[in-house]
Amino acid sequence: MRENTGGFTLGGLATTLDAEVLHVSGDPIPGLFAAGRCTAGLAAWGYASGVSLGDGSFYGRRAGRSAAKG
């Protein structure tokens, strides 16, 4: 019998609501956007299929709109 072990991270790139990646100073880095698992999401052992769809589609759309604005 295996012991239960937890393996997850809470973190990733800090972003604005428009998916702009933030510098450690707190300012957006011009032209750098993030979406999906790299955006401060939750990933864990026993990952359930589809968990990333929500943040991937939300931030992907926001990043695309922000990038299109220039």
N, C-alpha and C positions, 0 to 999 in steps of 0.2 A: 504494500500500500504506500502510495506517495504522500508526502506531506504537502499541504497546500502552500503554495508560494505565490506571492504577488509580484508582478513585474509590470510596472506602468510608469509613464512619464507624464508630468503636467508641465508643459512648457512649450517651447518653440519660439518662433519669431514674434516679437510684439508688433502689432499692426494697428492702424487706425480702422475705423468702421469701413473705410473705402479701400481696405487691403493694402495700404501703403506701409512698407516696413519701416519701423522706427529705429533710429540710431540710438545708441546708449544715452545720448543727451536728451532723448525724448522727441527730437525733431524727425519728420519724415525724410527718408532718403529719396531724393528725386529720381523717378523712373523705376524704382524697385518695388515690386508688388509680390504678395504671397497668397497662396490659397491651398486648401486641403490640409493634409497632415502636418505641414510645416508651420501652421499658424496656431500656436498655443493650444492645440487640441489635446484630447485624451487618447492615448493608445495603450492597450493592455494585452497581456497574455490571454488567450482565449477570445481574441478579437472576433466580434460578430460581423459577418458580412454585411456591408452596407452602412456601417456606422459613420463612415467618412462622407457619405453622399450629401448630407445636410450642409456641413461647413464647406465642403469642396464646391458645391454649386452656389452657395450664398456668396462666399468670398471670391470665387471665380467670376461671377457676374459683376460683383462690385469692382474687382480689379480691372476687368475689361472696360467697364464704363469709365473708371478713373483714368485708365491709360488712354482711352479714346479722346478724353477731354484735353489731354496734353498737359 
